[in-house]
Amino acid sequence: MKEPSRIGDRSTSDVVVRLRTHEGRDDWFYCHSFILIEKSKYFGDRLSENWPTCQILDSRNCVEVYCEESDFDHHVNFLRLLYVVLDGSLEDIWHGVKNALGILRVAVKLGCPQIVNACVNYLEAMPWEEAEEDEILKIIPGMGSKAQPILARVQPVNPSAVLRIFLSAIKFATSSPPSPMNDLKTTAQEQLEYMLTEDDDAPLLTADQEVKFEVKECVKGLFTRFNNMLEALLCEPVESAIEKGKMQSFQSYLSDLSWACQILNKLEIMKEFVNSWVGASDKIVLVVEQASSVAEIIETKSKVIEVAAKVLEAIGYGNVILPTAKRFHMVKVWLPFVRVTKPLIDSATTNADGPELKIDGELWQSLESTFVSMVLTLPSEDQAEILTEWLGNEHIHYPDFTEAFEVWCYRSKVAKRRLADILGNHGMANSTL
């Protein structure tokens, strides 16, 4: 039985492949013309009778191949693979994604369909690290249709598939799963927000009416469960209501509601949530205040502040329109709460032994601006009531209503004259008709 030909077998070879680099590297590989011609178009052309020149080296035909120094080893591996039966049983011959990608470049350049297909099958099936994926995205698109299967996992997804996964994720993220699944819930929430974010790329999902409806329904269900918990806590004895497990569940609901506000803001559908929060505000404050003796309550209050700030901002800047009575009620409920809570959270933040809080320093400034904006939208009499209470309060430094006070004084002083001028102008206009 005739032994199979082996690369480098000088006694049986009839061709020298001279692998050279521009940096001066020059290596010879003893090969066999029937293998080169059968498997590579490049070598088939170079060794054909149609090639105008034929170099002779060491009494053999010589074919020169130039390459970059960084691709030298890939060319050597390519030559060796020409002598291997690529039937899918030797997956370890590629030595990783990076090496297979380099061999694929050489196989495409030298026209070897068998190795191209084997590389494509390997790369398509292997997991990629981030750097490898970036390299694949640089190289594969220029290799033609045969290499395109490698890119299947990074191709744009059908919009219907995106919608299905979004709807599944929003249902899970708002389902209040058991605490062992909190990490999964957090991941779902992060990815949902990412899908809707416009950054260097357009949002992954188009927020049409179906999407908005499903989001509102899911958040409505979340808020209903939160409201049911509020009712239950208010009906229980204080000692039972502030048990650690129940307060952790309460905090979990608040975290989910804070995240829900982010999604609702992106979709510009905050109105129902704001109305629900307005209706529950008295109960929320009451539940939190009745547990004021527990150290854990500081963390709970910080989470309440996070959600309340988002709701108040939507009201204060006109993103959600509420009647005067509701706006006034929100100021009366949340102003005292925020005023008393800020020193507690500031103290806990600076206390190394206290709970780890993640209150953004800008949140307090934003809340202060929101309260000023809300107060200035109220009737003058309501503004006067709030400012009178502020001027006599021990927490006068926060929120600072100096701007609202100045605006109120100016409006009040010139009110009669401005209104008289307006009425006079209307009277003159009517008399000319």
PyMOL commands that set and color helices and strands:
alter all, ss='L'
color gray80, all
select helices_A, chain A and resi 33-39+41-46+69-81+91-94+97-109+113-125+130-143+145-154+159-173+179-196+209-235+238-241+244-267+271-290+297-316+324-350+361-376+380-391+402-431
alter helices_A, ss='H'
color red, helices_A
select strands_A, chain A and resi 15-21+26-31+55-57+60-67
alter strands_A, ss='S'
color yellow, strands_A
deselect
rebuild
show_as cartoon
